[in-house]
Amino acid sequence: MQINIYKGIKIRPVQILVLGFALIILIGGLILTLPIASSSGTRTPFIDALFTATTSVCVTGLVTVDTGTHWSYFGKTVIMILIQVGGLGFMAFATLISLIIGKKITLQERLVMAEAMNTFSLQGLVKLARYILLFTFCVEGIGALLLSMVFVPERGLWTGIYYSIFHSVSAFCNAGIDLIGQFRSITPYAENPIIVLTIGALIVAGGLGFTVWYEIFDYRKKRKFSLHAKLVLTVTAILIVGGAILMFIFEVNNPATMQPMSTKGKLLSSLFASITPRTAGYNSISTSDMSPAGRFLTIILMFIGGSPGSTAGGIKTTTAGLLVMTVISVIRGREDTEIYERRICKDIIYKALTISVIGLTLVVVVSMILSITEVGASLEYIIYEVTSAFGTVGLTLGLTTKLTTFGKALIILTMFSGRVGPLTIALSLARNHSGNTIKYPEDKVLVG
């Protein structure tokens, strides 16, 4: 369906989403080039400002300059606002402004909201937008309050409050941008349960998806979950618990990461190393010093990411879950994908497969190009960086600051594709077409 925006000029909702995110990134990048945005009072190169705006709006966390030391409080506040807008989506904020000024939400705006929030229908969209905003600010407020128990005594009242708010917003929106300085993330707090568990909980809360939280809060009335919520909660639990166990096995004897820690620190770091690739970007242990198995597991978790309708990126938990259950159903000899005694429509399976293939293709192609342009960088570092950008994670092995200008531009496009969604971008570029009524003769091809 197309929307008439000006004198016969028509545009589809997916195209509005792509252009909207691109415009916010450009405006943010221009503001960050201003001398007032840097702590030194000098202009920041446009490519670095654009990179920072992109990583903020796309809630990724990869940075070419140190956020804690390079930017002034004005620049940091701009980054925090970009993170909030990017995490919730610009349509949620447009809805908030419309509600404040008493403007009626039109059908065209509801169509774009439905596309942005990844919902099945147009019913209850304004109510859902109100709930998303209220839930977000409440959770971020609680997170900031808990973090202030550490940051206020350590850094003073006002600086501590600012740090608490910034990191709460960054964690809930799955951005992973920090103010600790020197690209250390939260490694100085690896054995601090308040910091690690609070940020970890905020990451999970932001990555579950707003519709799932709505069902959780509404469970006492309905006493049941939708299939979508069941799948999200199941896959999320498996990835967190399974990832934590594997991380503990891979890193517990690694002298560069967990071996020197106490038992408490090892358990906290294992859990956090399982949570943060989904797609936050904080790290409590040195990612570059992790074992090869730990780094490979991180790449897998980054590619999967969070859940639909959340602040996270990646191909999403439901996509991964559907593909796995499709394989299991085929092995069992079933004609359809079956989950929790429900049959999944083949159109949804095709969409999940399309998203995965496009995402994997993007990672492979960008990695191949960077292996040519980034001389001296190992293939492992490049794949890790590209997967982190696509999954809007923000973890890095130290390659980000060493990227060439072309490499930075390519990672910017990868982050943008990951945040908006590879399928959304593909649909926005595709020509408008009606359903194909022609059915060709069926035939067979050998596979396997």
N, C-alpha and C positions, 0 to 999 in steps of 0.2 A: 504493500500500500504506500502511496506517495502523498506528501504534504505540500500544499501550495504555499510557498513562503513569500513570493513577491511577483505580481504581474505575470502569472502563468509559469513562473519558475518553480518546478516541482523537485522535491528531494525526499528521499526515503529516511525513516527514523534512524537506521543504522548509519547513514551518511551524516546526519546531524550529530550523532554521538562522536564519530571520528573527528569531524570538523570542530566540535565543541572542545574536546580534549586538546586538540592541536592548538586552538586559539588560546586556551588557558596557559598552556606550556610556553607559547611564544611571548605572551604578556609577562608571565613570571620570569622568563629568561631576560627580557629587556629590563625589568625592574632590578634584577640581581646584578646587572652590569653597572649600575649606578655606584659612584664612589661611596655613598652613604651606606651601602649594603655590605661593604667589606670593613674589617676591623682596622685595616691600614689606611682607609680613606682613599684608596686608588680604585680605578675601574678594573673589574674582573673581565678577562677575555670572554668574548661572547660565547665561544664554544663551551667553556667551562660553566658559564652562567646558564646556558641552554641545557647542558648536561644535568646540572643541579636541579633546574626547574622540571626537567623530564623525570628524573629519578624521584622527585618529590610528588608530582602529580600522578605518576605511574606507581607510586608507593613501592619503589624498588629498594633503594638504599645504597646503590653503588655511587661512589663520589670520587671526583678527580682532585678535589681540594678538601682539606680537613675541615669538617663542619664546625667543630668546637673552637678552632683558632682562626680560621680564615674570615668568617662572617661576623659582622657586627650584630648587636641585638635586633636591629632593624631587619638585617638580612635573615637572621634566624627566625624571626617572627613571620617574615614572608614565606620562608620554607615551611614553617608549621602550618600556615594557612593553606598553602598549596597541598600539603600532605592531607589535611582535613578535607579539602574539596576533592582531591583525587581519590581518597579512600571511600568517601560516601557517594561520589559522583556529582557532577555539576547540576544534574537535573534535580537532585534532592535539595540542593541549596537554592536553585531557582524556585522550587516549590515552597521552600521556607520563606523566601522574599515575597512570593505571591500571597501566601497566607498572612504575612505581617501587614501588607498594604491592602489586604482585602480583595485582591484580584481573583476572579474566577478562573479555575483551571479548565482550559479548553480541551476539546477532543484531540486536537493535534498534539498538545502538550502531553496528554495522557498516553498517546501512542508512543512518544519518545520515552516517557517514563517507564512504560511496560518493557520496552527494549532494554533500557538501562538497568532496570531492576530484575530482569530475567524472570518475569512472571508469566503465568499462563493466560491471564485475562486482564481486562481493563477495570474490573470491579474492585472497589476498595483501595485503589492506588493512592489516593490522597491520604486516607487513613493509615496506610502502610508507610507512606513518607513521613507522616507525623510520628509514628511509632519508631521508625529508624532514627530520626533525629533525637527524640527523647531518650531512647535506649543508648545511643552513642554518647551523648553528653553525660548521662548518669554513670555509665561504665567508666568513661574516661575520668570523670570526677573522683570516683572511688579509687581508681588506679593512681591518680595523682596524689590523693590523700595518703595512700599506703607508701608510695615512693618518697613522699616528703618526710617520712619517719627516718629516712637515711640521708636524703639530700639536704634538708634544712639544718640539722646539727653539723653536717660536714661543710656546707658552703654558705651558711648564713640564711636569714629569713627569706629575703626577696629573691636572691639567686637560687636558693633551694626550691622555692615555690615554682619559679620559672622552669628549672630543670625537671621538676616533677611533672608539670603540665606538658612540657615538650615531649618527654619520653613516654608519657601515658598516651598522648595522641599518636605518636610515632609507632608505638607498639600495637595499639588497637587497630590502627589503619594498616598494620603489617608493613610499615615503611622501613623500619630498622635503622633510621638515621639517628645518630647520637651526638651528644655534646661533650662527651668525656675527653675527647682530644687525642691527637697522635694516632688516629685510626685504631684505637684500642677496643672500641665497642664497650662491652661491660665485663671484659676480662679482669679488671681490678676487683670486681664484685663476684667472682666465680663461686665463692663460698658463703655469700650473703644470701640467705633464703628469702628475705624480703624483696630484694631486687630481682633475683632469678625467678622466683615463683610468681611475683606480681606481673612482671613483664611476660613471662610464659603464659599466664592465665589471660592476659590481655590479647596476646597473639591468637590463642585458641578461640577466645570470644569473638574477635574480629573475623577469624577465618571460617567459623561455622556457617555463617549466613544469617541474615536478618529474619528470613521466613522460618528458619529452623528454630531460632530463639523465640519467635512468636508462638510457634507450636509448643515449645517447652513451657512457656508461661501459661498457655491456654490448656495444658494437659489436664489440669484438675477438673475442667468443665467437660471436655470431650472424652477423656480417658483413653485416647489413642493417638498414634502418630501416623502421618501420611507415609507412603512408601519412600518419598523423597527424603523426609527427615530420618527415617530408619536407616536408609542407605548412607546418608551423610554421617550420622552418629557412629554407625558400625565401621565404616572405612576409616574415619578419623581416629577412633579408638585403636583399631588395628595398627595404623601407621605410627601413632604416638607410642603405644606400648611396645610394639615390635621393634620400632626404630630405636627406642631407649635401650632395650635389651641388647640389640646388635651393637649400638654405639659403645655400651659398657664393655662388651666383649672385645671390640676392635681397639679401644683406646685405654683400657684400664692399666695396661703394662707399658704404655707409651711414655717414655721419660720426658718428652717435650710437651705433653698435654696433661693427662690425668694422673700419672704415676705418683708425682710428688704431693697430690692432694690428699686430704683426709677422706674417710669413707663418705661423710656427708657431702663433700665437694664433688666426689666422683659420681654419686647418685644424682646430685643436682645438675651437674654438667652433662651427664648422659641423657637425662630427661630433656634438658634445654636444647642439646644438640639434635634431638629428635623433633622438637617442636619448631625451632626457628627456621629450618628450611621450608616450612609450610606457610607463609612465604615472607618471613619477617626480616631476616638479614642481621639480627643481633647475633653475637657469638660470645660465649664465656670461656672458650678455649681457642688457642691459635689455630685457625683453619689451615694455614700453610704447613703447620707441623703435624697435622693429623696423618694417620696411617693411610696408605692407598685404599684400603677397604673402607675406611671411614669417609674419605673424600668421595668414593664412588657411590656409597649409600646416600650421601648428601646430594649428589647430582640426581639420583632417582627421586628422592623426596622433593627436591626443588622443581623437577619437571611435573610432578603430580600436583603440587600446590595445595590450595585450600578448597573451599566449596563454592558452588554457584550462588550469586546474589550476596557475596561477602566482600570484604576489603582485600581479599587475597587474589593471587594470580595462578598461573599454571594451567594445566589441562583440566583441573578440578577433580575432587575426590569421586564424585558421581561418575564422571567419565571413566576413570580408572576402574571403579567398581563394576560398571556395566560391561567393560571389555573383559574383565576377569570372569564375570558370571556368564558371559557369552561363550567363552572358551570352555568353561565347565559344562554348560548346557550342551554344547556340541559334542564333548567327550561322552556325555551321558546319553547321546542319541536323541536329544530333544530338538524339535523344530523351531522353538522359540526360546528367547532368553527368559529365564524364570528366576524371580527373586521374591522371597517371603510369600510364596504361593500366589504370586502375581505374574502375569505375562507382560513383557515389555514390548511396546510397539516397535516395529522394525525401523520406522523413520527415526526414532530416537537413537537406536543402535547405529544407524548410518551416520547420524550427526556426531555421535561420540567418536566413531572411527575417523570421520573427516577431521574433527578437531585435533585428534592425536596425530594423524598423518601430517597435517599442515604444520603443527607445532614441531614435530620431529624433523620435518623437512627444513623448517626455518632454522632450527638449531644446527643442523648439519651444514646447510649452505653458508650461513654466517660464519661458522667455525672454519670452513674451508677457505673462505675469503680472508679471514683474520690470520690464518696460518701462513698466508702469503704476505700480508701487509705488516704484521707484527713480527719483525725479524728477531729471532732469539727467544721468543716465547714458546714454551713446550705445548704440545697439543692438549695435554691434560689440563693445563692452566686455561687454555683458550676455551675448551668445551665447558669447563667449570664456570667461566665468566659468562659465556653466552647463555648457558642454561639458567644461571642466576638472573640474567637480564630478562630472558623470556618468561621465567616464572615470577618476575618482579620480586625477587628475594633480596638481593643486595649483598650476599656473601661473596667474598673474593679471596683469591690466593695471593693477592698483591699486584695483580696485573692492571687494575683500573687506572692507577696514577701513571702507568708507563705507556698507555695507549697513544698511538699517533692520532693526529687530528681526524684522519679518515676512520680510524678504529673507533674513536669516540662517537663520530657521527653514525657509524653502523650500530653501535651499542644503543645509541639513542633511539634509532628506529626499531631495534629489537625490544627495548623496554616498552615503547609505545605500542607495538604489536601485542606484547604480552598483556598489557593492562587493558586495552580496548578489546582484545580477543582476536585471534587469528581468523576465526570464521567470520566475525563481524567485519573485519577489514576486507576479507575476500568478498563478502556479500555487498559491501559498500562500493567496491570497484566493479562488480559484475553488472552487466547490462540488465535492465529490468525485463523480465520475461514472464509469460504466462505458463501455466502448467502444460506439460507435453501430453497431448491426447493420443499420440501415435505409439503403438506397442509393436515392437519388432518380434520376429520369431525367436523362441527360446532355443538355446543351444548349450553345449557343455564344454568346459575347459578342465584339463587335468591340473590339480594343485597338490602341493605337498610332496 
